[in-house]
Amino acid sequence: MELLSNLALGFGVAFSLENLAYCFAGVALGTLIGVLPGVGPLVTIAMLFPITFHLPAVPAIIMLAGIFYGAQYGGSTTSILVNLPGETASAVTCIDGYQMARQGRAGPALATAALASFFAGCVGTLLIALAGPTLGEWALKFGAAEYTSLMLMALVASAVMTQGDAVKGLAMVVVGLLIGVVGVDVNSGMARYSFGIPELVDGIGFTVVAVGLFAVAEIVTNLETREPREVYTGKLTGLMPTARDLRDAAWPTVRGTAMGACFGVLPGTGPALSSFATYMLEKKIARDPSRFGRGAIEGVAAPEAANNAAAQTAFIPMLTLGIPATATMALMLAALTLQGIATGPQVMLDKPDLFWGLIASMWIGNCLLVILNLPLVGLWVRLLTVPYRWLFPSLILFCCIGNYSVSNNPFDVYLCALIGVLGYVLVKLECEPAPLLLGYVLGPLLEENLRRALLIARGDPTVFFTRPLSAAFMVATVVILVAMVAPAARGMRRGT
Amino acid sequence: VKPDLRNNRDLIAGLLFIVLGALAAVLARDYPFGTTMRMGPGYFPTMLGGILLVFGATILLRGIRSGETVKGEWGVRPLAWITLSIVLFGFLLDRVGMVPATVVTLCVAAAAGREFRLKEVLLLAIVMTAFSVAVFSYGLKLPYPLVGSYY
């Protein structure tokens, strides 16, 4: 069994003292920022990004991954106890979770959320281990034309599937691609869009874009609209769910895991959409739909399972194809690239310790998270009382130090402030920043593959339609675009 | 319904994309375009600029038709303070050192909040400065002088 020997290698890597420590640091930090409303995994990973330069690749990616899936656990705590999503992916958990808390069943709600998350996290991790090598082997056969069409599909899907206007999403992708163009063109050595500024010749740094676009813009948005926070003050008694609760939650958990695992792989959807879709499904198939919204345990188990499964399977396209499906995965990809790791299908062959170590660490991390979230839930609740006016200046400071430390150049800090202003304006105009980041990350790759594909095809653009795999991706892209203008799809997006 | 064009959400978004697209396309004229087979450095950005112009025009037209306005107020005050605090950090760090830059950034950023309690902010500045020095200067060994010029 190749899988078993690979997993054995992975656990050997993940169980080293250093990697265990970073795994723990990641999931603990993930839980913390998941619990705190207004601080998401995207912002945190963007801020910690420069710090990972100082770490070797394996612990760096283990920690960043831990923050991401740990946040899915922490987010549910806030949803249940405060009726405020600690994390966007936990927004639907508020509906029934908070009602359960009001009925004095906060304990079982928290336990159900944690156990459903644990189940989904383990299944999702198993799926990466199973699907990764197969998909990777298949992707090794991709040529430049296939990569170009695949990236085009991912970008279009991410633009169309994110909340809000699809045309704006597409425009944001193009803006991202243009930001990616800034700097020296690898083929001709010509500096593009550098305006004679030496710092721009090297291109715009990843941290600058991610921190400016997400951290700065989000903090300003939070400052402008702040809702009063009301923490559930009742005592937490009886953490364990009853046998009946477990029976009621079992199938929704399984269904949520399946839905979430599928959504996680799709570009642009990620944990948030998957938890919402799962909730709608459960409500539709329930024998008594009126229980939803009044503390139905299915309404906690299913979405929590879905967002955790999606958080794990989102790693599949990023690790095996080198194509991120969400903005957070784009950050992970950039972290790996800056570590000097060539991402794509060759990662599994070149760096088996990284791939399998990461997978093993996810199992360990999920176990740690159950421990962190169930017996220690009281600790996290106390953290909810930390006011935002203490948090945001500290976040801004970390953003500044992080940006400065990448190049030791104040220019990056100034540029980050500028992108922050742009990001805020775009958010106000209801243009989602996630497609922009994906465009920016994939831009240089897309241009390079496009140029290579057309060079090989002697300038014949039909190459994207005559190679069968490439044609399949192109057809999928067209289908997504057509679905965008269909009213049914529009209604679905608006619902999120 | 009299359309409010000044605060029309999609009109502004469309204009922004049109300006960016036009800028990208015009600037890219300085770079050799090449052919489809051998693309020059100008090919890809020119294409992108053109596409962005089309998207921008579509969004602009839809904005005029729907007349939807920007939701809520523009948070000019928090945006200004936050931006200032970031710029000050970059400006101060290599001139006066990490400790003063950290304190100034924290205090200026805190001014962006709804309420500004001087005692709390000072306490926060002390705690976070100590934390940053411990983590970044001693832990990660970033080479910035605590107090004093970099040069």
Chai-1 contact restraints between the chains, C-beta under 6 A:
chainA,res_idxA,chainB,res_idxB,connection_type,confidence,min_distance_angstrom,max_distance_angstrom,comment,restraint_id
A,H54,B,L140,contact,1.0,0.0,6.0,A-B,restraint_1
A,V167,B,F55,contact,1.0,0.0,6.0,A-B,restraint_2
A,V167,B,T58,contact,1.0,0.0,6.0,A-B,restraint_3
A,V167,B,I59,contact,1.0,0.0,6.0,A-B,restraint_4
A,L170,B,F55,contact,1.0,0.0,6.0,A-B,restraint_5
A,A171,B,F17,contact,1.0,0.0,6.0,A-B,restraint_6
A,A171,B,F55,contact,1.0,0.0,6.0,A-B,restraint_7
A,V174,B,L48,contact,1.0,0.0,6.0,A-B,restraint_8
A,V174,B,I51,contact,1.0,0.0,6.0,A-B,restraint_9
A,V174,B,L52,contact,1.0,0.0,6.0,A-B,restraint_10
A,L177,B,L48,contact,1.0,0.0,6.0,A-B,restraint_11
A,L178,B,A24,contact,1.0,0.0,6.0,A-B,restraint_12
A,L178,B,L48,contact,1.0,0.0,6.0,A-B,restraint_13
A,V181,B,P45,contact,1.0,0.0,6.0,A-B,restraint_14
A,D185,B,P41,contact,1.0,0.0,6.0,A-B,restraint_15
A,S188,B,P41,contact,1.0,0.0,6.0,A-B,restraint_16
A,M190,B,Y31,contact,1.0,0.0,6.0,A-B,restraint_17
A,M190,B,P41,contact,1.0,0.0,6.0,A-B,restraint_18
A,R192,B,P41,contact,1.0,0.0,6.0,A-B,restraint_19
A,V220,B,G75,contact,1.0,0.0,6.0,A-B,restraint_20
A,V220,B,P78,contact,1.0,0.0,6.0,A-B,restraint_21
A,V220,B,L79,contact,1.0,0.0,6.0,A-B,restraint_22
A,V220,B,I82,contact,1.0,0.0,6.0,A-B,restraint_23
A,L223,B,P78,contact,1.0,0.0,6.0,A-B,restraint_24
A,L223,B,A112,contact,1.0,0.0,6.0,A-B,restraint_25
A,E224,B,G75,contact,1.0,0.0,6.0,A-B,restraint_26
A,E224,B,P78,contact,1.0,0.0,6.0,A-B,restraint_27
A,R389,B,G113,contact,1.0,0.0,6.0,A-B,restraint_28
A,W390,B,L124,contact,1.0,0.0,6.0,A-B,restraint_29
A,P393,B,L106,contact,1.0,0.0,6.0,A-B,restraint_30
A,P393,B,A109,contact,1.0,0.0,6.0,A-B,restraint_31
A,P393,B,A110,contact,1.0,0.0,6.0,A-B,restraint_32
A,S394,B,M128,contact,1.0,0.0,6.0,A-B,restraint_33
A,I396,B,S85,contact,1.0,0.0,6.0,A-B,restraint_34
A,I396,B,A109,contact,1.0,0.0,6.0,A-B,restraint_35
A,L397,B,T105,contact,1.0,0.0,6.0,A-B,restraint_36
A,L397,B,L106,contact,1.0,0.0,6.0,A-B,restraint_37
A,C400,B,I86,contact,1.0,0.0,6.0,A-B,restraint_38
A,C400,B,F89,contact,1.0,0.0,6.0,A-B,restraint_39
A,C400,B,T105,contact,1.0,0.0,6.0,A-B,restraint_40
A,I401,B,F136,contact,1.0,0.0,6.0,A-B,restraint_41
A,S405,B,L142,contact,1.0,0.0,6.0,A-B,restraint_42
A,P410,B,G90,contact,1.0,0.0,6.0,A-B,restraint_43
A,V413,B,F89,contact,1.0,0.0,6.0,A-B,restraint_44
A,V413,B,G90,contact,1.0,0.0,6.0,A-B,restraint_45
A,Y414,B,G90,contact,1.0,0.0,6.0,A-B,restraint_46
A,A417,B,T83,contact,1.0,0.0,6.0,A-B,restraint_47
A,A417,B,I86,contact,1.0,0.0,6.0,A-B,restraint_48
A,A417,B,V87,contact,1.0,0.0,6.0,A-B,restraint_49
A,V421,B,T83,contact,1.0,0.0,6.0,A-B,restraint_50
A,Y424,B,L79,contact,1.0,0.0,6.0,A-B,restraint_51
A,K428,B,V70,contact,1.0,0.0,6.0,A-B,restraint_52
A,L429,B,R9,contact,1.0,0.0,6.0,A-B,restraint_53
A,L429,B,I12,contact,1.0,0.0,6.0,A-B,restraint_54
A,L429,B,A13,contact,1.0,0.0,6.0,A-B,restraint_55
A,C431,B,A13,contact,1.0,0.0,6.0,A-B,restraint_56
A,E447,B,F44,contact,1.0,0.0,6.0,A-B,restraint_57
A,R451,B,M39,contact,1.0,0.0,6.0,A-B,restraint_58
A,L454,B,T36,contact,1.0,0.0,6.0,A-B,restraint_59
A,R458,B,M37,contact,1.0,0.0,6.0,A-B,restraint_60
A,G459,B,T36,contact,1.0,0.0,6.0,A-B,restraint_61
A,G459,B,M37,contact,1.0,0.0,6.0,A-B,restraint_62
